[in-house]
């Protein structure tokens, strides 16, 4: 009997030891879990869209880029990116997105013989993916319309609001999508720098119709030379005797050619409003909407494109919820890999 009691006491002591160890383990595990949970607590994120225009250096839109082609980096870490579906097209293709087009009718355009009626006559009946508004020279702007009839009605019926082109551009910044400016002018010289600066603040390209187009061209330097002609006859270096029976006079000058292209930094030069709208639609194939969730503490994002071609970027972040927008840091002109 005593032996059984002693044995039972021993078992009780062991059980109490096991229970104590179990309680201690559970306490330590619970404490560790709380600390780990506090350490790994996720930072709140905000989902934003970034409208991106990708172009080659000559202005040609770069089509069919996929999510993996865009590199978005925050604080040294690459963020996963998705592309907002814009229409049913082959995988990785861009589309012509809904675009707001603000036509700025300058005073010199009207002074040079241009009229609002003549401008309207050149517009198509339906604007397709474009919503078009017009700012007139007397400080009034129409609302955006999808058809010529809607725009004509706004002009004729006085359905306009008092503003200037600067405020109209500022208002355009609230639109969560692609923005474009069409500048109607007969002015000689470059597109006004003030207009360029305002366009840059909303990530908009300018399509200039009229004026001195040469002022908006940029020269990228010498491209190549023509082959030298035979070294005989009269040239700018003097005379050399031709071979028997050869031509008496030949130009021995190596001619360097410099090629010109439209300045694609922010201005395209167009011959008419009709051609401008056509090019606006075509350029839309290089427009993408990136969707990304960013930590609320992020102030800037670095954006690049993985491609072997030279390219230029413009980007504009926006959010339907009114979240604070980060600064988008863009690379300079990318050299081929």
C-alpha positions in Angstrom: 0.0 0.0 0.0 2.8 2.4 0.9 4.6 1.6 -2.3 1.5 2.4 -4.3 1.0 5.7 -2.4 4.6 6.6 -3.0 4.3 5.7 -6.6 1.2 7.8 -6.9 2.9 10.7 -5.3 5.7 10.4 -7.7 3.3 10.4 -10.6 1.6 13.4 -9.2 4.8 15.3 -8.9 5.8 14.4 -12.5 2.3 15.5 -13.8 2.6 18.8 -12.0 6.1 19.3 -13.5 4.7 18.5 -17.0 1.8 20.9 -16.4 4.1 23.7 -15.2 6.4 23.2 -18.2 3.4 23.2 -20.6 2.0 26.4 -19.1 5.4 28.1 -19.3 5.8 27.0 -23.0 2.3 28.3 -23.8 3.1 31.7 -22.1 6.4 32.0 -24.0 4.8 31.1 -27.3 2.0 33.5 -26.7 4.4 36.3 -25.8 6.6 35.5 -28.9 3.6 35.5 -31.1 2.4 38.9 -29.9 5.9 40.3 -30.4 6.1 38.7 -33.9 2.7 40.0 -34.8 3.7 43.5 -33.7 6.9 43.3 -35.7 5.2 42.0 -38.9 2.1 44.2 -38.7 1.4 45.3 -42.3 1.8 49.0 -43.2 -1.5 50.3 -44.6 -1.5 50.5 -48.4 -3.3 52.7 -51.0 -4.3 51.5 -54.4 -3.6 54.0 -57.1 -3.6 54.2 -60.9 -0.7 55.6 -62.9 -1.4 56.8 -66.5 1.8 56.2 -68.5 2.7 57.3 -72.1 5.6 55.3 -73.6 7.2 56.5 -76.8 10.2 56.0 -78.8 12.5 59.0 -79.3 10.8 59.8 -82.6 7.4 59.9 -80.9 6.2 56.5 -82.1 4.0 54.9 -79.4 5.3 51.6 -77.9 2.6 49.0 -78.1 1.9 45.6 -76.5 3.8 46.1 -73.3 2.9 43.8 -70.5 2.9 44.2 -66.7 6.3 42.6 -66.4 7.7 45.3 -68.7 7.1 48.0 -66.2 9.5 48.4 -63.3 8.0 50.4 -60.3 10.3 50.7 -57.3 9.6 52.2 -53.9 12.4 52.5 -51.3 14.6 50.1 -53.2 11.9 47.4 -53.5 10.1 46.5 -56.7 6.3 46.6 -56.5 4.0 44.2 -58.3 2.1 45.9 -61.1 -1.0 45.1 -63.0 -2.4 46.7 -66.1 -5.9 48.1 -66.0 -8.0 46.3 -68.7 -9.1 48.9 -71.3 -10.6 46.6 -73.9 -10.5 43.1 -75.3 -7.4 43.0 -77.4 -4.4 40.6 -77.7 -2.6 40.0 -74.4 -0.2 42.8 -73.6 -1.6 45.3 -76.1 -2.5 48.8 -75.3 -5.7 50.5 -76.5 -6.8 53.9 -77.4 -8.2 55.0 -74.0 -10.9 57.5 -73.2 -9.2 60.9 -73.6 -10.1 64.4 -72.7 -9.0 66.9 -75.4 -8.9 70.6 -74.5 -8.8 72.8 -77.6 -7.2 76.2 -76.9 -8.2 78.8 -79.4 -5.6 81.6 -79.2 -6.1 85.2 -80.0 -3.6 85.1 -82.8 -5.4 82.2 -84.4 -8.6 84.3 -84.8 -6.6 87.4 -85.7 -5.0 85.4 -88.6 -8.4 84.6 -90.1 -9.3 81.5 -88.2 -12.8 81.2 -86.8 -14.5 78.9 -84.3 -17.0 78.0 -86.9 -14.3 77.0 -89.3 -12.7 74.9 -86.6 -15.9 73.2 -85.8 -16.5 72.3 -89.4 -13.3 70.3 -89.4 -14.3 68.1 -86.5 -15.9 64.7 -87.1 -19.5 64.1 -86.2 -18.6 61.7 -83.4 -15.4 62.0 -81.4 -14.9 58.3 -80.7 -12.9 57.8 -77.6 -12.3 61.6 -77.2 -14.2 64.0 -75.1 -13.6 67.5 -76.5 -13.9 70.9 -74.9 -12.9 74.4 -76.2 -11.5 77.4 -74.5 -12.1 80.6 -76.5 -10.1 83.8 -76.7 -12.6 85.8 -74.6 -12.1 83.6 -71.5 -14.9 81.1 -71.8 -14.8 77.3 -72.0 -17.4 74.7 -73.1 -18.0 71.6 -71.2 -16.7 68.3 -72.6 -18.7 66.7 -75.4 -18.7 63.4 -77.2 -20.1 64.8 -80.5 -19.8 67.8 -82.7 -23.4 68.5 -82.2 -22.9 68.7 -78.4 -20.0 71.1 -78.8 -21.8 73.3 -81.3 -24.8 73.5 -79.0 -22.5 74.6 -76.1 -21.1 77.4 -78.2 -24.3 78.6 -79.7 -26.5 78.3 -76.7 -24.0 79.9 -74.3 -23.6 76.8 -72.2 -20.2 77.9 -71.2 -18.4 79.0 -68.1 -16.1 81.9 -67.4 -12.5 80.8 -67.1 -9.1 81.1 -68.9 -6.9 78.5 -70.4 -4.8 78.2 -67.3 -7.8 77.3 -65.2 -9.2 75.0 -67.8 -5.9 73.0 -67.8 -5.9 73.0 -64.0 -9.5 71.6 -64.0 -8.4 68.9 -66.5 -6.0 67.6 -63.9 -8.9 66.2 -61.9 -9.8 63.9 -64.8 -8.5 60.3 -64.0 -7.2 59.4 -67.4 -5.4 60.6 -70.5 -5.2 64.4 -71.1 -4.3 66.2 -74.3 -4.1 69.8 -75.3 -4.6 71.1 -78.9 -3.2 74.6 -79.4 -4.7 76.5 -82.3 -2.4 79.3 -83.5 -1.0 81.4 -86.3 1.8 82.6 -84.2 5.4 82.6 -85.4 7.8 80.9 -83.1 7.8 78.2 -80.5 4.8 77.1 -78.6 4.6 79.5 -75.5 6.7 78.3 -72.7 4.0 79.0 -70.2 1.7 76.6 -72.0 4.4 74.0 -72.0 4.9 74.3 -68.3 1.1 74.1 -67.5 0.9 71.0 -69.7 3.8 69.4 -67.9 2.0 69.8 -64.5 -0.8 67.5 -65.7 1.2 65.1 -67.8 -0.4 66.3 -71.1 1.1 66.4 -74.6 0.5 69.4 -76.8 -0.6 69.1 -80.4 0.0 72.5 -82.1 -2.0 73.3 -85.2 -0.7 76.2 -87.3 2.1 78.7 -86.7 5.7 78.3 -87.6 6.3 74.6 -87.3 10.1 74.8 -87.8 10.5 76.4 -84.4 9.2 73.2 -82.8 11.6 70.9 -84.5 14.7 69.6 -82.8 17.9 68.5 -84.5 19.6 65.4 -83.1 23.0 66.1 -84.8 24.9 64.7 -87.7 23.6 61.4 -88.9 25.7 60.3 -91.8 27.7 61.4 -94.9 27.2 60.9 -98.6 29.9 59.0 -100.4 32.7 61.2 -101.8 32.7 61.6 -105.5 35.8 60.9 -107.6 38.7 63.2 -106.7 39.1 65.0 -109.9 37.8 68.2 -111.6 36.9 71.4 -109.9 36.0 71.3 -106.2 36.1 73.5 -103.2 39.6 72.4 -102.6 40.9 73.4 -106.0 41.4 71.6 -109.3 42.8 68.2 -110.0 43.4 66.7 -113.4 40.7 64.3 -114.6 41.6 61.0 -116.2 41.6 60.8 -119.9 38.0 60.9 -121.2 36.8 61.6 -117.7 34.3 64.2 -116.6 35.9 67.7 -116.5 34.0 68.9 -113.4 33.0 67.0 -110.3 32.1 68.0 -106.8 34.4 66.4 -104.3 32.5 67.5 -101.2 31.4 65.0 -98.5 28.0 66.3 -97.5 26.9 65.9 -93.9 23.2 65.5 -93.3 21.4 66.4 -90.1 18.0 64.9 -89.6 15.1 66.7 -88.0 12.2 65.3 -86.0 9.3 66.8 -84.2 10.0 67.7 -80.6 8.4 64.8 -78.7 9.3 66.2 -75.3 5.9 67.9 -75.1 4.8 69.2 -78.5 3.6 67.7 -81.7 3.2 69.8 -84.8 0.1 69.2 -86.9 -1.2 70.7 -90.2 -4.9 70.6 -89.2 -7.2 69.7 -86.4 -8.3 66.7 -88.4 -4.7 65.4 -88.5 -4.2 66.2 -84.8 -7.2 64.1 -83.8 -5.9 61.3 -85.9 -2.5 61.4 -84.3 -4.0 61.7 -80.9 -5.9 58.4 -81.5 -2.8 56.7 -82.8 -0.6 57.9 -80.0 -3.1 56.4 -77.5 -1.7 52.9 -78.4 1.3 53.8 -76.3 -0.8 54.7 -73.2 -1.1 52.3 -70.3 -2.8 52.5 -66.9 -0.7 50.8 -64.2 -2.5 49.6 -61.0 -0.4 49.3 -57.9 -0.8 49.1 -54.1 1.7 51.3 -52.4 2.5 51.7 -48.7 1.0 54.9 -47.3 4.4 56.0 -46.2 5.9 56.1 -49.7 6.5 59.6 -51.1 8.1 58.7 -54.4 8.1 55.9 -57.0 10.8 55.2 -59.6 9.3 54.1 -62.9 11.1 52.5 -65.8 10.4 50.2 -68.8 12.3 47.0 -69.5 13.0 47.2 -73.3 16.0 47.2 -75.6 14.7 50.3 -77.4 15.2 54.0 -76.7 12.2 55.4 -75.0 10.6 58.4 -73.3 8.0 58.4 -70.6 5.4 60.7 -69.2 3.3 59.6 -66.2 0.5 60.9 -64.1 -0.8 59.2 -60.9 -4.4 59.5 -59.8 -6.8 57.9 -57.3 -10.6 57.9 -57.3 -10.4 57.9 -53.4 -8.5 61.1 -53.3 -5.4 59.4 -51.7 -2.2 61.4 -51.5 -0.2 60.9 -54.7 3.5 60.0 -54.7 6.0 61.8 -56.9 6.8 59.7 -60.0 10.6 59.7 -60.7 11.2 59.1 -64.4 14.5 58.1 -66.1 16.1 60.2 -68.8 16.2 59.0 -72.4 17.2 55.3 -72.1 20.1 54.0 -74.1 19.8 50.6 -75.8 20.9 47.7 -73.6 
